[in-house]
Every structure is written in C-alpha cells, then in structure tokens.
C-alpha cells in the first residue's frame, strides 16, 4: 500500500488523512481562518500516529478547490513543501469530487460549496459506490442557475450551499432532494484520499512545481500570480 497524505483546506473545514495498515487516520477541525494555525499540527499528528516521517511519503494529495482562496493557497503551499521535502509527486483532487463521494446514496448527486457573493460552486455527478462521473463541468453560478439533468429523480445534495441559499434554487432542486445532507457540509480529506489512491494507481500526478489550485471563478484566479507559500521559485 502506497503512503499518501491527503490535505483538504478548500472550505471552513481543515482536514488531513493518511492510510495506515488499511485504516484511515483522520484529523478534522472546522472554523473560520483556522488553516494556517492548525494544519501543520494535524499533519504532525497523523504522521506520529502512523510512526512515519514526512520523507516516507509516496505522494501528497491536496484538494484543488474550488473554494476559499486563502484556504486553497495554504493547503497547496504546505503540500508543495512536503512533496519537495519527500521528493515525491502531488495528486490533485477536486474538492467538489471529494464532497460528492461522501453522498450516502448512489445515483444523481449535486455537490455545492458556498462561494459567497451570492454564488455557489457546484457540479452534478452520477455516483455508483466509489465511482464518480461528472455530468457537466465545475461551475460557479447564482443559486437560481443551478440545474440537474435528472431533476425529477431523487437527488442527493451535499455541501454547505444548499442550506446557505435554501429557497433560492429553481428547477425543483430542493423538492426532489432525497438526501439534503446537512451533516455532509464540507469535503473531507478521507474522501479525497480514496480518490487520490485511485489516481496514484493510474499514474495521474504532478510534480510539486507544476501543482496549482482550481479557482473556477475568474477574478479570483487573476489574484493568484504571486508564488504559493512553500513553493520553490
């Protein structure tokens, strides 16, 4: 089993996961602007529990977003620093993909993250066990512009956007929701790790110097010209 550390910082939830002897060691904390304060401690904690050093990592997986500009840059910067130190590749996983994988039911899934400014990041999926297929691309729109190709079928809604903008969705999104999963508000490093492990087996990874977040919102992407913290020039 390859040793992959997963980091997810795209939302108010900061989480880290590492598989040890078949079991996933997970650390998670939710709060505003906590990532710079708690992330390194979480990483040290899971490595200590696993009895490993950072140099033993085969890969570092990081949630690429979309999500919080600051959170993403902290997660990617720390991930790059670890990957450079361990001389290992990085694996990028969409934070919306990780969120969708957490849906408790198979079938159509809408994953949505509050993007603030009256908009949400969202994507539609078809889920079958551990397999996800995107139905369309990653988008940022107003709640009224969210749609589902199978909106008359039971939908699983995951993420914090549905509660944040309840009553503002068109196309019967909420009416046909089978599972409005308030308890699944944020993408987890545990789900991200499962997707990253599959990518590692397929050889889908990046060098640390080539890794970058996915912002989706154009005006945010334009702000990212400065080097990420921890990134080599």
N, C-alpha and C positions, 0 to 999 in steps of 0.2 A: 504494500500500500504506500502510495506516494504521500509525502508530508506537505500539505498545502495549508497555509494560513489564510483565512478569509477575513476581510475587513469591510464593514458596511457603515458608511457615515453620511448617506445622502439626505437623511431626514433628522428629526429631533432624536431619533434612536441611534445610539452608537453601539455597535456590536462587533464581536470578534469570535471566530470559531476555528477549531483545529480538531481533526480526527485523530484519536489516539487508540490504537488496538481495537478498531472497529467502532468505538464510541466517540461521539462528538462532544468536545469540551466547549462550552459557550459562555461568553460573558456579554451582558447587555445592560445598558442604562439609558433612560430617557430623560431629556431635559434640554432646555434652551442653551445653546452655545457652550455645551459641555465637552465637545470633542477634543479640543486641544488640552483639556485638563485631565481627561480620563483614558484616552485611547492608549497611550504608551503603557499605562499601568495594567490595562486589560491584556495587552499583548504579553507583557512580562508574566502575568498571572497564568495564562493558558500554557505558555512555554514551560513555566516552572512546574505546573501540574503534569505536563507531558514528560518532564525530565529531559527537555531538549534545549539547545541553544538556537538562536536565530540562524546561525551558519548551517544548521542541519536542514533547513527548509529546501524542498524541491521546487516550490513555486509560491508566489504571493498573489492571492486573488483579491481584487478590490472592486467594490460596487462603483460602476462608472457613472451612475446617475440615470436619468435626470433627477435633480433635487437641489438642495441647498448649495449655493455657490461656495460658501465658506467651508461647509462640511465636506464637500467633494474634494476641495483642494487640500484639506488637512489629511483626509484618508489616502488620497493618491500620493501626496508628498511623503507620508510615513511609509506607505507601501513601497515607493521607489527607493527610499533609503534602506529598507530591509532587503529588497531584492539586490541592490548594488552590493550590500554587505555580504550577502549569501551567494553572490554571483549566480543568481537563479532568475528564471523568466517571471513575467507577470501575466495574469489571466484577467481579462476584463469581462464583467457580467453586468448587464443592465439591471439597475435596481428595480425597475418595473418587472423584469423577468423573475427576479428573486421573489418579489411580492406576489406575483401570480402563482408561483409554485406552491405557496403556502395555502392556497384555497383548499378548503376541506372537501369539496365536491369536484368530480370530473365534469367536463362539459364546457360551455362558454364561461369565460371569466373576463371581467373588466377590472384592471388594476389601475388605481388612480391615486396620485400624490398631490396634495395641495401645493400649487406653485405660487400662491399669494397673488396679489394684484388682480383678484377676481378670476384667476385661471387655474387649470389643473393640468398636470402631466398625466397622460393616460395611454393605455394600449389595450386592445382586445386580444384575447387568446382562446385557443382550444386546448384544453388540458386533459390528458389521459395518463393518470399515475404520475410518473416522473418526467413525462414527455410534454413539452410545451410547443405549440405552434402559434406564432403571431398571425393575427388576422388584421393586416394593415400594419402601419409603422408606428413608431413612438411619436406622440403628438402633444402639443400644448395648445389648449383652446379654452374658451369660456365653458362653463358647465352646460349651457344650453346647446352647445355644438357637439356634445358627446353623443355618439351613436353606437349601436351594436348591430351587426349583420343579422343576428338571430334574437332580436329584442323581444319577440313574443314567446321565447322559450325561457325556462328558468335560468337566471344568471347568478353567478357568484360575484359579488362585489367585494374587493379587498383594497385596503388603503384608507388613509385618513380623509380623502377628498369627499367621500360620499356623505359623511356626517357634517363636514365643514360647509358644504353647499346644498344640504338637503332641501328639497322643494324647488331647486333651480334647474333640474335636469329634464330635458324633453324626451320624446320617443318612448315613453313608458318605462324608462330605465329602472326607476325605483319600484314601480308597480310589479314588474316581473322579476324582481330580485328574489332569488331563492334563499340566498345567504347574504345578508348585509352584515359582513363580518366586522363588527366594531372591535372585536378582540384582535383582529389582524389589521392593525393600523399602519405598521411600518415593515419594510423589508428587513429580513433577518440574515445575519452572517451565516447561520446554519443552512438556510435555503441557498444562499449564494455559494456556499461551499459545495453543495451537491451538484449544482450546475457547473461549477469550476472543475470539479473532478472529471466530469464527462468531457469538458473541453480539453483538459490536460491529456486524457487518453487519445483524443483526436489530434493532438499536436497543435491546438489553437492557442497560441500565446504570443506575447510581445516581449521585446527587450525593455528593460526599465526606462531607457532613454526615449523610447517611442510611445510609451503609455500616456494616455490623455483621457480626461473625463468626457462624457457626453452631456452637453448642456441643453440641447434641443431649442431652448429659447435663444434667438439670435443675438439680442442685445446683451445677454449675459456672456455668451461666447466671445464677444468682442472685448470684454474686460479681461480675458484670460491670457493676454500677451506676455505678462511677466512670468518668469520661471516659477514652477511649482516649488513649494518648500521641500527641501531634501533632494531636489533634482540636480544632477550634475549639469554644468553648462556645456 
